[in-house]
Amino acid sequence: MMRFSVILPAALLAMALLLISGCAIGKKEWPSAVPKEDRFSLHVEQGMFEGDCLLLSIRVSGAVNRLWAVNVQYESVGLDEGDGCEGCPFMPRTAEYFARGQKGFDLNGNVLSVSVCGLNPDKQYRFRIAGENELSGMDLEYTEVFETLSQID
């Protein structure tokens, strides 16, 4: 009788431990991005030349805090060597990179201001902005292609 009274509680305790430890067993994964919550979009609000600098004001919508960096991709348009041709597909020949925490990345609320300098204000340029999410699994977000010396909507 003594033997049965020791075995039963030990068996119940072992069964309880097995059930509790089974709760911790499962598939483990790294957290992943949730596109609906972690995506942002970019819209060029204003672009203007000041000297040889193209000053851009970009509205960020959605997950503003996820914007890690932007690339201003651009090409000059004209007849000079290295220029893109008017009416041809956009082929960015140069890009300026601006990352959070670095000089030139000025995010105030949901408006990002960047400037690309060293340009010829008398020349026409085509450009677009590519936004990089801080979450590596997210795709780049692109604006439309804009042209200087024309209205930016």
C-alpha positions, 0 to 999 in steps of 0.5 A: 500500500505504501508503494502505491501512495508514493508512485501515484503522486510521483506519476501525477507530478511527472504528467503535470510537468510534461503537460506544462513543458509541452506548452513551451515547445513550438515553432520558433521564428524571427519576427517579420514585417507586417506590410499593413502596419510597417509600410510607408509611401512617399510623395514629392510635395515641392522641388526647387533650385536654390543655387546649385542645389535641388531642394526637395520636400517629401511627404511621408504617409503611413509608418513614418517611423519605419523610413530608414533612408532615401536615395534621390536617383536622378539624371540630366536630360539634354544633348551632352555626353552622359545625358538622358534623352527627352522622351526616353525611359528614366535611367538614373545615372546618379544617386544621393543617399540620405540615412536617418541620423546623418547630415542631410536627412531632415525628417520633421513630423511626416515631412522629409527635406533633402537637398542634392547639390552640385547640379546645374540649375539651367539644365533639366533633370529627371529624378525620383525618390526611393525610400528604404524601410528599416525592416529588411524584408520590406521592398523599396518605396518609389515616387513617380519620376519628376522633371525639374523646370516643370511643375511638380504636383 
